[in-house]
Structures are given as C-alpha cells and as structure tokens.
Amino acid sequence: MKEKKRFESFYKALTDSDKANVDSFLKKYRDHVDMSASETKLLIGDAKSALLCLTERGLDLDTAMKRLSSENLGGFYAHKAVSWYPLDDAAKVYPLSLKNGKMPIFRLSCYLTEDVDPCILQIALDFTIKRFPSFATIVRKGIFWHYLDSVKRRFPITEDTGVPCQPLKITSVGSQSFKVLYYRNRISVEFFHVLTDGSGGLVFLKTLVAEYLNILGVPMVRENGVLDINEGPSYGELVNEFERLNPKTKKTGGLSGPPALQMGGKLSKNSPCRVVQLIYDTNELSDLCHGKGISITTFMLSLMFLAQKSAVETDGRMMQIQVPVNMRKFFEKSETLRNFAMYCSIDLPLSEITDLEEISAKVAQQLKERSAYDAMAQMMTGSRKLVRSVRFIPLVVKRPITKIIYGFLGDNRFTNTLSNLGRIEMPKQYKPYISGFDFVLGTCVVSRASCSMCSYGGNTVLSVSKNTKDPSFEERLRALSAELGLSVTTKETSLYG
C-alpha cells in the first residue's frame, strides 16, 4: 500500500504530457500479459515500482521508460504454458533415494559493490525468466515419474532472512524449481538440482545480474556466459544431454557401496544449521598447489580428509568424499542449461589418512580415474538399468519399493561432498560493480557437512554447510590451512542474515 501511494504521488506531480506517456507505458505492459487479475496487477506493480526507483535515482522519465520497455517481457506472460520436461535418468533417482520428499538444493550468489535495489531486481527477473523456459517450472508427480511442468507466472524475489538452502518439498502448492533472494549487496539464486547444475545455474545468475545492472545503466555485455534476454533459447540449451551419452559398456559402477564413516555430532533439526565460509587468496592457494604438483581440487580433498579424521570416532571403515563431475567436459559443444552432472567417489580408509603429501597422490590418482568418461559411462549404465527396472511401476508404488531395493543410494555412502565450480569469469566491464561470488550446497540427510567452492577475482571461497553444530571439521580445516602458510578469512552464518 505504501508503494502504491508513493506512485500515486509521483504520478500526480507529472505534467499532462508525461502522464499520457506513463499511461501508454503501462498499457503496453498490460498488452503483454494474459494472466489472472492478481498476477497481472503484481506485474504492473513491478513496472510502477521500477519506474519510481529509476526516477528517484535522478533518471529522466523517458530514459527510465525506455530501460523498462514492455518489449523485454516478450510473449512469455501472454502465452499459455504448454511445455514440460522429463527428468533425465540421473535426476530421476534423486526423489526416490532421498527421505521426506527433500531434494538437493544449491545456491549461487553474486556480491555487488552497492546494496541491491529490490524493485530493480524484481523487474530484472521479470525480464530474464523468458530466456530460461526450462527454469520457469515446478516439479510435479506423474503416473510413473516426477517431471518439470512449465508455468507462466510472475516469479517473486524474496528478502533473504535465514540460512541458505533450506529444505523444500517438491509437492508444495505453488512451489518453484528455483528462487531469487537478496540481502544487502548479495543476489542469490537457489535451485533444485533436478532443474540444473552449477554450470547451468551460473549462466542464469550471470544473465540476471547483467540485466539488473543494464537497467541501472551499465551496458549489457553478452560474453562469458551472459545471455541476451531478448534472444530465444536455442535447442541445445534445453536438451537433455544425458540422451547423447552412449556408454559402450554393460558394466555398472558408482551407484552402490557400503555406508561410509560419518563425522560425529548430533544431527540438527534445522538443515543446514549453519554455513561457514573459508576465504583463501587465490594466487597464494594456486602457488602452493603448483609447488606440490597437484590441482586445487586434489589439495582441498586431501585437506578435507585430514580434517574429517579429527571429527570422527576411530573406526576401521572407509571415508568417502563425493565429487560432482561436469559432463560437459566430454562434449565441448554442449550448450545445455539443464542438469548434466554426475559424481565420482574418492575413498580412503581411516588408517591411511596420514599426511598431506602421502594422501594427495592417492586422491589425485582416484580423481583422474573415477572422473574419466569410462567410469562415468559405467555409472550412467547403472542409472539406466535402475530406472528401466521400475519404469512401468506407478510412482505411488515405486517409491516404497525403490527405497527398499535401492536404499543404498542415499547419502550415507559419503562422509562429505566437494563441488568445485572453478574460476568464475564475468565480462571485464562489470568488474567495478561486482565484488565476488560464492557457491553453497544444501546439506544431506546423513552426512554432517557438504562443501563447495568457486573463485572470482582474487578470492577462492570454500563454503561448508553443516548438519551439526559440532565445529571440529571446519576448525581443523582452518588450522591445517594456517600450518601450510595460507591466510584464511572466516565468515559464518551471520553473513546470511
């Protein structure tokens, strides 16, 4: 109501000529929308709020209306939703192997040099979503499988007030496959993993941030994963790339195995209960790894094994860290924005976790072998056999059956996870407006921690999502880093609200 009165006051102060221009501007918005009265009202409200924000920033009315042109809506809000997207074989397993209707969620965030203007972010999302039709979906239950169903609606942004990656139930009324949040200078997007992976999600975030800055007057630069929001999506962006995989093997692997040794600490009722971020100097970290002849991923995995050892009760079982594998590396021309990631497992018996030099060689060898195409092909074969064995069983019956038959697919097979997005690049023209990025994984049901990392500018951020308040793991990570001469800045959950 307050926003409505502000716009009414703004409108009354205009000249008759400017009032006519604003009326025409809003009419064109209505012409681009064919939704319910309530949804239309919200979308028109977004246009009014954004117009008010830009003029209050000192922009003249004509320039403001040009930046907010209704042409940026395209036909997205005027056409009925008719598309749907089947889940790939890898993603079909997720809803069947997790408990309580929870699905894996991850968050990507961009930090600006100024606080986020929510009015501008909302209209930027209104404009951007049409470029990503496979994201404008909700997860539904079909007769035999879950699937992604298109929806034509306004996707609201929300203020970020809590811990990231809170569990969401896929069948909630009005549930989305993604959500956009803001807090101070941070823009975040959270995704269901069945919708996309880190690579696809990053393209969405980059494009949304670029459109946000474009509305504020920073010219759009379409490179390094920033897409043109007014260009239609290509077929390759929407394709299920898993269908291109043609594993020439009958061997299966990677899906089954004994439970891994878990870190100690009572599981929290809130998931995650907190997030700890270790911020490294990228050049310092790179120089250390280069001197040891190992990759940053290998180094961090080795460090995690050592830190995990201090957070468990002595036991002879195996420690295992799950490492997602971006399958695009095997298909250089892949454009897909949908999920195209699998995973491999790096395993070490507790007794062999001794010192960094010794275990890093073992980790590097396993990472090389188990993230190779042949290993991924065996896992894909296993996934397909699993899916096909129950494909004609109705979903209502399938879920309890697969929980029994494939109960070993749960996250109890892993002690931890490390997902490394690597170096994030943005067009250099945006450098004055962006201070950083981070990447946060939601926690699993059993594993006490999930780790993720990315680099931007001079920083590498390792995010540790916790399923327990026991700080042993992250404290040991910090101590080991310091012993190696790495300077580390630590931020905890308070960063998120």
Secondary structure, DSSP 8 states (H G I E B T S, - for coil): -HHHHHHHHHHHTS-HHHHHHHHHHHHHHHHT--S-HHHHHHHHHHHHHHHHHHHHTT--HHHHHHHT-GGGGTTTTTS----EEE--HHHHHHHHHSSTTB--EEEEEEEESS---HHHHHHHHHHHGGG-TTTSEEEEE-SSSEEEEE--S----EE--S-SS---BTTSTT--SEEEEEETTEEEEEEETTT--HHHHHHHHHHHHHHHHHHTT------TT---TTS---HHHHS-GGGG---------SS---------S-B-SSSSSEEEEEEEEHHHHHHHHHHHT--HHHHHHHHHHHHHHTTS---SSEEEEEEEEEGGGG-TT----S--EEEEEEEEEGGG---HHHHHHHHHHHHHHHTSHHHHHHHHHHHHHHHHHTTTS-HHHHHHHHHHHTGGGSGGG-SEEEEEEEE----GGGGGGEEEEEEEE---SS-SEEEEEEEETTEEEEEEEESBS--HHHHHHHHHHHHTT--EEEE-GGGG-
